[in-house]
Amino acid sequence: MKNQPFVGLAGNIGVGKTTFTEIVAEKLGWTPYYESVDDNPYLGDFYGDMSRWSFNLQVYFLHKRFKSHHDMSMSNGGVIQDRTIYEDVEIFARNLQEMKFMDPRDWNNYRDLFGIMTSYLQKPDLIIYLKASTDTLLTRIKSRSRDYEKSIDPEYLHTLNVAYNKWISSIEDIPVFVVDTDGFNIFEDKEQLDRILEEMQTKI
């Protein structure tokens, strides 16, 4: 295993990325980098009016994740990132454009900005995709009771799941490890977690 591995965690809203990141970082002694969610100034407005705030939200996420990549490059040990920068364009911005929530002009502008920024970034040694059904995602989202998530449309979550499966199957330049979480409780299924960690380290 590499001395300074870089693992990117991918997955839909509510799948359990933050919890997985916390536990893996603690068990392996890595530094965790989290998605800027609770302090995000656009999320509440976005879920209330996706057409108006989609571009602002995506630029905010892009800015925060680019900064995380810079910070990770300065790290002296292993790192794990809660959501990769590639999901910003391949899943969320693209889906917003296809659903007509992002203007084509904003989409082209965002995509060009993304391309320039990511050309300077190191790619992850491994992407772990946490997969779950839409019903599972809705149950988990409801259980964590974030006010700004109460208005999430189940159809929106479903379209994101479709986009994730399409994107994951198309990745060729980064190793991918898919973890089905529908029947996996990370707090209770210790043996399964150990198997996942072992396989993850084998793939790096």
Secondary structure, 3 states (H helix, E strand, C coil): CCCCCEEEEEECCCCCHHHHHHHHHHHHCCEEECCCCCCCCCHHHHHHCHHHHHHHHHHHHHHHHHHHHHHHHCCCCCEEEECCCHHHHHHHHHHHHHCCCCCHHHHHHHHHHHHHHHCCCCCCCEEEEEECCHHHHHHHHHHHCCHHHCCCCHHHHHHHHHHHHHHHHHCCCCCEEEEECCCCCCCCCHHHHHHHHHHHHHHC
